[in-house]
Every structure is written in C-alpha cells, then in structure tokens.
Amino acid sequence: MADSKLSSEKLKSFCITLLRQVDVPEADAEIVADNLVSADLRGIASHGVSRLPIYIKRIQLGLVNPCPRPRVIKATPTSLLIDGDNGLGQVIGFKAMNEALALARAQGQALVGVNNTNHIGIGAYYALQAVREDMIGICLTNASAHMAPWGGIKPLLGTNPIAVAVPAGDFPPVVLDMATSIVARGKILLAAKKGEKIPLGWALDKNGNPTEDPNEAIHGSVLPLGGPKGYGLSLMVDILAGVLTGAFFGGHVPSMTEDFTSKLNEGIFLGAFKVDNFMPVEFFKKRMDQLISELKDSPKAPGVVEIFMPGEIEYKCSVERLKAGIPLNEEVRNELNKLAKSLKVEEEI
C-alpha cells in the first residue's frame, strides 16, 4: 500500500493533541510537534512523528518530565550551563538555543551546554534558529550508546550528531546535519518497523559480524562514519555534549528505545555567533552565493545531474511536502492511531 499523505498542519495538530493528553503544556507541545513534523518535511522520517510513541511512553513511565523548569547552573557573559530538568529534548534544546541567541545578540557569540535532557530530534532545527538571525548556528548532542569504538564490538558511544547551519543570499542556507555513525540509528529502527533489510555496512550484530537484519543490528552496533574518523568525531561530540556539560556520556547513556527504567540525562552543546563579527552580513552572503554557485556549476561526474549543497535536498523536500503533503508510512500511521486510542483521543490520521 502506498504511503498516505497528510498536511503538515494536520499532522502537527494531531501530535499536539496527543502530547497534551500526557500533560505537556500547549507551548511545549507545539515545539515538539513542530520539530517532529519539520523532520518529516525534510524527508528525515527516522526522526519524525514515528518517534512520538516512544516519547509519550517514557513520559507515562515517569522517565521524562512533561513540565520541566530548566535552570541556569552557571553563567558567564558568553556562556551558560543549563539543567534541563529532564524535559523533552526538543523543548529544552529550543529554549537553550534561544538563550544562546540572546547572549550572541549582546556579545557577538555564545556557547550553551545542557545536561539532564532527552532526545532532541533533528539537530538542524536548532542550528537554523541562528540562521534566521543572520548568525551561524551549531548543535551537537550525545545519544544512547549504540556504536562501538573503532575496532570494538561493545556499544559505548552514541551516533552523536553534528549540525551546523550557515546563512546564504539567493540560495537556501547551507545545513550540515549528520550522525557520526554511517547511518542514523533511527533508520535501522524504521527498517525494523517496516520489515525491511538494511544494507551491509550499516551495522554489526552483537557478535561483531556484518548484518542486513535490522533486528540483529538493534542488538548489535551501528558502524561509525568513515571508520576511525567517525569514531573520533563521535568521541569529540560526547566530550563536548556529555563530559563537559555534566550529562551522562559514553556507555552510561541508556537506550531510549530499550531501557524503560532509567532516565537518559543526555547533553547538548550549542553555539551561535554573528556573521558581522567578521564582515558585513550582506557581503558574507554574496561570498556564500559565489562559493555555492562555483560548487554547483563545477564539472559533474558521469551520470550526475546536479551537485547539491548540504541540506539542499532536505530543503527542496520540505518545499514540496508543504504543498503536496507528508507521506506517512502505514505502519507509523497505525501506531499513532493506536496511541491516540489509548490516550482516549477520538481523532485519527
């Protein structure tokens, strides 16, 4: 059966309704729903509304605080350390980046560390908050330990994503948003949910053997991007987002999808700085447009129709899906409707 399509507004409204049923305040529910739907708009289904059931389950089990009151632990003129009060990651991440932007407006740049929070969804969401103010935004977060150190088989690091967003002029922002594993673990979870195989080279089983079975991969280890290089990147993210912030790190971060007794205490490391610290914004944007044009107009390899910038495919996908609707996998749709029924919500999607 072909995936059905829903408008982003309808999907967002449905998510808000479900979150409100587990006592998430309206404004916070809107942030979470917007983040999840933004992922689906950008074609990143692994971090979209398919994640909502697990978030709600963890709230119901008392493992996530639906009404957090984040507090500043330490402040300097250009930095903050924030305790996220075990709130939903999207809520804490969004508010923490707003704090970073406020500091950067006044001081030119800011770094914000966050501990005691949960899965934040797509990192691009927070980096793009900075772009809207003609700043460059950075978002790093550590995650549940599902990746072994290079040469090992025991998962001791997360897929620990890196997101950087940079404004441009006539072109869309350049947005790097990538896991430090060869693939985001959410794609493996989604493949398992759909009953599909995964490509060899994505993951190892628990014995360290390559596998095409997503269920074996779930109990094994995701492989790092570029071998030892991805391992190194993951480690650096864990140091900045985990060790430095006071959050859990390495193998101490529990599995969001498998451990239903422990709080995650994930960490976030956010940065924002004003372009005009270095040059006038419009001059920078012209230089960005020149760079993008030269890259896109460069000679193409055989069979290549277009050279894309990081984030460009996702941007074009979001523009198309805002018009045509978001395709929703039947399995995900059924799971969301089942969740709605359990929460005594009559609405279905």
PLY file of the C-alpha trace (Angstrom):
ply
format ascii 1.0
element vertex 349
property float x
property float y
property float z
element edge 348
property int vertex1
property int vertex2
end_header
0.00 0.00 0.00
1.33 3.44 -0.95
2.09 5.83 1.90
-0.81 8.21 2.53
-0.15 11.96 2.62
-1.10 14.43 5.32
-0.72 18.19 5.52
1.98 19.38 7.89
-0.58 21.38 9.86
-2.89 18.41 10.36
0.00 16.21 11.45
1.29 18.88 13.80
-2.13 19.42 15.33
-2.54 15.67 15.89
0.84 15.46 17.65
-0.02 18.42 19.87
-3.30 16.75 20.86
-1.51 13.56 21.89
1.17 15.41 23.85
-1.46 17.45 25.70
-3.02 14.17 26.87
0.14 13.40 28.85
0.27 16.86 30.45
2.77 18.54 28.15
1.93 22.28 28.21
0.49 23.70 24.99
3.51 25.85 24.12
5.92 22.97 24.75
3.74 20.54 22.77
3.88 22.96 19.84
7.69 22.97 19.93
7.92 19.17 19.99
5.32 18.76 17.24
7.00 21.39 15.06
10.36 19.68 15.46
8.98 16.22 14.58
6.98 17.46 11.59
9.97 19.52 10.40
11.96 16.28 10.25
9.25 14.61 8.14
9.04 17.67 5.91
12.79 17.44 5.32
12.48 13.73 4.46
14.07 12.52 7.70
11.34 10.08 8.71
13.64 8.38 11.23
13.40 11.48 13.43
9.84 12.49 12.59
6.44 11.67 14.09
7.40 7.98 14.26
9.32 8.97 17.41
6.25 10.28 19.25
5.04 6.95 20.73
8.39 6.35 22.45
8.44 9.91 23.86
4.95 9.50 25.27
5.73 6.07 26.68
8.70 7.48 28.56
6.56 10.33 29.92
3.94 7.83 31.09
6.63 5.78 32.83
7.90 8.84 34.68
11.20 8.83 32.79
10.63 12.24 31.14
9.30 15.34 32.88
6.39 16.74 30.81
6.53 20.13 32.59
10.22 20.95 33.07
11.60 24.10 34.62
15.11 24.40 33.19
17.53 26.46 35.25
20.89 28.09 34.68
23.62 26.41 36.73
26.48 28.67 35.65
26.69 31.81 33.53
29.41 33.99 32.01
28.93 36.90 29.57
29.25 34.46 26.63
28.21 31.08 28.00
25.59 29.23 30.01
25.28 25.80 31.55
21.65 24.72 31.85
19.97 21.90 33.77
17.12 20.72 31.52
15.10 19.28 34.42
14.69 16.02 32.47
12.38 17.71 29.96
11.61 16.68 26.41
14.75 17.31 24.39
13.03 19.44 21.77
11.67 21.81 24.39
14.95 22.17 26.25
17.03 22.40 23.06
14.79 25.12 21.56
14.82 27.21 24.73
18.55 26.74 25.23
19.28 27.93 21.69
17.09 30.97 22.31
19.28 31.70 25.35
22.36 31.33 23.16
20.92 33.74 20.62
20.13 36.31 23.31
23.73 36.19 24.52
25.08 36.31 20.97
22.99 39.39 20.15
24.61 41.18 23.06
28.12 39.73 22.97
28.56 38.56 19.38
28.85 34.88 20.21
27.69 32.34 22.77
28.13 28.72 23.84
25.45 26.91 25.82
25.79 23.49 27.41
22.79 21.49 28.59
22.57 18.43 30.81
19.67 16.37 32.17
17.61 16.26 28.99
16.36 13.78 26.37
16.41 13.00 22.64
16.30 16.30 20.74
15.22 15.15 17.26
16.98 16.72 14.28
19.91 18.99 15.08
19.24 21.21 12.05
16.16 22.53 13.82
18.30 24.33 16.42
21.12 25.39 14.12
18.53 27.03 11.84
17.24 29.12 14.74
20.53 31.02 14.47
20.37 31.38 10.69
17.06 33.23 10.99
19.00 35.95 12.82
21.90 36.07 10.36
24.05 34.00 12.67
25.85 30.71 12.21
24.40 28.00 14.45
25.95 24.83 15.82
24.26 21.95 17.62
25.97 18.83 18.99
24.26 16.19 21.11
25.25 12.86 22.51
22.91 9.90 22.38
22.23 6.41 23.65
25.27 4.13 23.37
24.68 2.18 20.15
28.07 2.49 18.44
31.25 0.64 19.39
34.64 2.37 19.39
36.56 1.62 16.21
37.86 -1.92 16.47
35.47 -2.89 19.28
32.10 -4.64 19.40
30.59 -3.27 22.61
28.44 -0.13 22.05
29.98 2.62 24.18
29.23 5.73 22.11
26.15 7.29 20.57
25.56 8.15 16.92
26.22 11.65 18.29
25.05 14.02 15.53
26.60 17.29 14.40
24.55 20.13 12.90
25.89 23.41 11.51
23.74 25.94 9.63
25.11 28.90 7.65
23.07 31.70 6.01
23.37 32.43 2.30
21.91 35.08 -0.01
19.97 33.90 -3.04
20.44 30.26 -2.09
18.94 28.37 0.86
21.09 28.12 3.99
23.84 25.52 3.90
22.92 22.97 6.57
25.10 20.07 7.61
23.12 17.68 9.82
24.73 14.28 10.15
25.15 11.39 12.53
28.72 10.39 13.24
27.68 6.80 12.51
27.41 5.67 8.90
23.64 5.97 9.27
21.31 7.37 11.93
20.13 4.52 14.17
16.57 5.75 13.64
16.78 4.47 10.07
17.55 0.99 11.38
14.60 1.21 13.77
12.38 2.36 10.91
13.56 -0.54 8.71
12.73 -2.98 11.50
9.29 -1.41 11.83
8.70 -1.78 8.08
10.12 -5.32 7.95
12.85 -4.27 5.53
16.51 -5.28 5.30
19.31 -2.80 5.85
22.37 -2.50 3.58
25.51 -4.37 4.57
27.98 -1.94 6.05
25.45 -0.14 8.25
25.79 -2.26 11.37
27.20 -5.30 13.16
25.30 -7.93 15.14
26.10 -8.49 18.83
28.99 -10.79 17.89
30.62 -8.18 15.64
29.51 -9.65 12.31
28.08 -7.53 9.46
24.30 -7.90 9.20
21.40 -6.98 6.91
18.84 -7.76 9.61
17.75 -4.56 11.40
16.65 -6.54 14.46
20.14 -8.04 14.76
21.59 -4.57 14.29
19.40 -3.16 17.06
21.04 -5.58 19.49
24.47 -5.06 17.96
26.35 -1.93 16.99
25.97 0.81 14.37
29.21 1.39 12.43
30.98 4.77 12.57
31.08 7.01 9.52
34.41 6.64 7.73
35.72 4.09 10.20
38.13 5.66 12.72
37.23 9.20 11.58
33.58 8.79 12.52
34.64 7.22 15.81
36.81 10.26 16.52
34.01 12.68 15.67
31.56 10.79 17.87
34.02 10.87 20.74
34.55 14.64 20.41
30.77 15.26 20.40
30.44 13.09 23.51
33.19 15.08 25.24
31.58 18.45 24.45
27.92 17.50 24.91
28.37 14.86 27.62
31.57 15.14 29.64
31.80 18.96 29.59
28.13 19.62 30.41
27.84 17.13 33.27
25.42 14.90 31.36
25.85 11.15 31.03
28.48 10.13 28.48
29.66 7.07 26.58
28.18 3.78 27.70
26.39 5.47 30.61
23.67 6.91 28.33
20.78 4.39 28.42
18.89 3.22 25.35
15.80 5.36 24.76
14.02 2.52 22.96
15.06 -0.42 25.15
15.71 0.78 28.72
12.44 1.74 30.39
13.80 2.06 33.92
16.47 4.77 33.52
16.45 8.47 32.70
18.62 9.39 29.72
20.39 12.52 31.01
21.62 13.36 27.50
23.61 16.52 26.84
23.55 19.27 24.22
26.29 21.70 23.17
25.03 24.74 21.26
26.84 27.62 19.62
25.77 30.80 17.87
27.81 33.67 16.53
27.10 36.76 14.48
28.45 36.86 10.95
29.14 40.57 11.33
31.75 39.76 13.96
33.88 39.22 10.85
32.31 41.10 7.95
29.03 42.78 6.94
26.25 40.21 6.61
25.36 41.11 3.02
28.99 40.84 1.92
29.22 37.43 3.59
26.03 36.26 1.85
27.41 37.34 -1.53
30.57 35.38 -0.85
28.48 32.37 0.19
26.45 32.62 -3.03
29.67 32.76 -5.04
31.02 29.65 -3.32
27.73 27.76 -3.76
27.47 28.76 -7.45
31.03 27.68 -8.17
30.47 24.31 -6.48
27.14 23.66 -8.18
28.43 24.76 -11.60
31.61 22.69 -11.40
32.12 19.75 -13.80
29.99 16.76 -12.89
30.94 13.11 -12.78
29.31 10.74 -15.32
25.64 10.21 -14.53
25.41 13.14 -12.10
22.69 15.65 -12.98
23.14 18.14 -10.16
25.61 18.87 -7.36
23.81 19.59 -4.10
24.84 21.59 -1.07
24.47 20.05 2.40
20.82 20.44 3.38
19.67 21.38 -0.13
17.87 18.10 -0.82
16.10 18.36 2.53
15.15 21.99 1.80
13.66 21.08 -1.58
11.84 18.15 0.00
10.29 20.44 2.63
9.12 22.92 -0.02
7.47 20.12 -2.00
5.88 18.47 1.04
4.46 21.74 2.31
2.49 21.82 -0.92
1.75 18.14 -1.55
1.63 16.77 1.99
3.86 14.45 4.02
3.82 10.75 3.08
3.18 8.69 6.18
4.08 5.03 6.31
1.05 2.84 7.06
2.79 1.17 9.99
3.63 4.54 11.56
0.10 5.78 10.92
-1.41 2.72 12.60
0.92 3.07 15.57
-0.04 6.73 16.03
-3.75 5.95 15.76
-3.36 3.13 18.28
-1.60 5.55 20.61
-4.41 8.09 20.16
-6.99 5.47 21.09
-5.04 4.50 24.21
-5.00 8.19 25.20
-8.77 8.44 24.64
-8.34 10.74 21.63
-11.10 10.17 19.08
-9.26 11.87 16.23
-7.36 9.68 13.75
-4.96 10.48 10.95
0 1
1 2
2 3
3 4
4 5
5 6
6 7
7 8
8 9
9 10
10 11
11 12
12 13
13 14
14 15
15 16
16 17
17 18
18 19
19 20
20 21
21 22
22 23
23 24
24 25
25 26
26 27
27 28
28 29
29 30
30 31
31 32
32 33
33 34
34 35
35 36
36 37
37 38
38 39
39 40
40 41
41 42
42 43
43 44
44 45
45 46
46 47
47 48
48 49
49 50
50 51
51 52
52 53
53 54
54 55
55 56
56 57
57 58
58 59
59 60
60 61
61 62
62 63
63 64
64 65
65 66
66 67
67 68
68 69
69 70
70 71
71 72
72 73
73 74
74 75
75 76
76 77
77 78
78 79
79 80
80 81
81 82
82 83
83 84
84 85
85 86
86 87
87 88
88 89
89 90
90 91
91 92
92 93
93 94
94 95
95 96
96 97
97 98
98 99
99 100
100 101
101 102
102 103
103 104
104 105
105 106
106 107
107 108
108 109
109 110
110 111
111 112
112 113
113 114
114 115
115 116
116 117
117 118
118 119
119 120
120 121
121 122
122 123
123 124
124 125
125 126
126 127
127 128
128 129
129 130
130 131
131 132
132 133
133 134
134 135
135 136
136 137
137 138
138 139
139 140
140 141
141 142
142 143
143 144
144 145
145 146
146 147
147 148
148 149
149 150
150 151
151 152
152 153
153 154
154 155
155 156
156 157
157 158
158 159
159 160
160 161
161 162
162 163
163 164
164 165
165 166
166 167
167 168
168 169
169 170
170 171
171 172
172 173
173 174
174 175
175 176
176 177
177 178
178 179
179 180
180 181
181 182
182 183
183 184
184 185
185 186
186 187
187 188
188 189
189 190
190 191
191 192
192 193
193 194
194 195
195 196
196 197
197 198
198 199
199 200
200 201
201 202
202 203
203 204
204 205
205 206
206 207
207 208
208 209
209 210
210 211
211 212
212 213
213 214
214 215
215 216
216 217
217 218
218 219
219 220
220 221
221 222
222 223
223 224
224 225
225 226
226 227
227 228
228 229
229 230
230 231
231 232
232 233
233 234
234 235
235 236
236 237
237 238
238 239
239 240
240 241
241 242
242 243
243 244
244 245
245 246
246 247
247 248
248 249
249 250
250 251
251 252
252 253
253 254
254 255
255 256
256 257
257 258
258 259
259 260
260 261
261 262
262 263
263 264
264 265
265 266
266 267
267 268
268 269
269 270
270 271
271 272
272 273
273 274
274 275
275 276
276 277
277 278
278 279
279 280
280 281
281 282
282 283
283 284
284 285
285 286
286 287
287 288
288 289
289 290
290 291
291 292
292 293
293 294
294 295
295 296
296 297
297 298
298 299
299 300
300 301
301 302
302 303
303 304
304 305
305 306
306 307
307 308
308 309
309 310
310 311
311 312
312 313
313 314
314 315
315 316
316 317
317 318
318 319
319 320
320 321
321 322
322 323
323 324
324 325
325 326
326 327
327 328
328 329
329 330
330 331
331 332
332 333
333 334
334 335
335 336
336 337
337 338
338 339
339 340
340 341
341 342
342 343
343 344
344 345
345 346
346 347
347 348
